[in-house]
Amino acid sequence: MSTRFDCNLCGNPQVLPIEREDLIAWSKSGLFVQDYFPHLSPNDREMIMTGTCGRCFDDLFPVSEV
């Protein structure tokens, strides 16, 4: 089963290979998202935590070339 998320900034839909029950269990677990969902990419985990897709996150926090 999968769960659909829409980016809070651009509205881009993403479907992640997790069930809604897993999200509820994670929110109650006290674990870091990377420990509970190690099979997901960092961009997918960001979507779960903040509702921001990878592209919008990169636009908000560009890598500086200092």
C-alpha positions as CSV (number, residue, x, y, z in Angstrom):
1,M,0.0,0.0,0.0
2,S,1.1,3.6,-0.5
3,T,0.3,7.0,0.8
4,R,0.0,10.2,-1.2
5,F,1.5,13.4,-0.1
6,D,1.2,16.9,-1.8
7,C,4.1,19.4,-1.4
8,N,2.9,22.3,0.8
9,L,4.8,24.7,-1.5
10,C,4.3,23.6,-5.1
11,G,1.5,21.1,-4.7
12,N,3.6,18.4,-6.5
13,P,2.1,15.0,-5.5
14,Q,4.3,12.2,-4.3
15,V,3.3,8.6,-3.5
16,L,5.5,7.0,-0.9
17,P,5.6,3.2,-0.2
18,I,4.3,3.4,3.3
19,E,1.0,3.0,5.0
20,R,-0.9,5.6,6.9
21,E,-0.7,3.3,10.0
22,D,3.1,3.4,9.7
23,L,3.0,7.2,9.9
24,I,0.8,7.1,13.0
25,A,3.1,4.5,14.6
26,W,6.2,6.6,13.8
27,S,4.7,9.7,15.3
28,K,4.1,7.9,18.5
29,S,7.5,6.1,18.6
30,G,9.8,8.9,19.4
31,L,12.3,7.7,16.8
32,F,14.0,9.8,14.2
33,V,12.4,9.5,10.8
34,Q,15.6,8.0,9.3
35,D,15.6,5.3,12.0
36,Y,12.0,4.4,11.5
37,F,12.0,4.6,7.7
38,P,15.6,3.7,6.6
39,H,14.4,2.4,3.3
40,L,13.1,5.9,2.2
41,S,15.3,8.5,0.6
42,P,16.1,11.7,2.4
43,N,13.7,13.6,0.1
44,D,10.9,11.2,0.9
45,R,11.6,11.5,4.6
46,E,11.6,15.3,4.3
47,M,8.1,15.1,2.7
48,I,6.9,13.1,5.7
49,M,8.4,15.5,8.2
50,T,7.6,18.9,6.7
51,G,5.5,18.3,3.6
52,T,8.2,19.8,1.4
53,C,9.3,18.0,-1.7
54,G,13.0,17.7,-2.5
55,R,13.0,20.3,-5.3
56,C,11.3,22.9,-3.1
57,F,13.6,22.1,-0.2
58,D,16.6,22.6,-2.4
59,D,15.2,26.0,-3.6
60,L,14.6,27.1,0.0
61,F,18.1,26.0,1.2
62,P,20.5,26.1,-1.7
63,V,24.0,24.7,-1.3
64,S,26.3,27.7,-0.9
65,E,29.7,27.7,-2.6
66,V,31.8,29.5,0.0
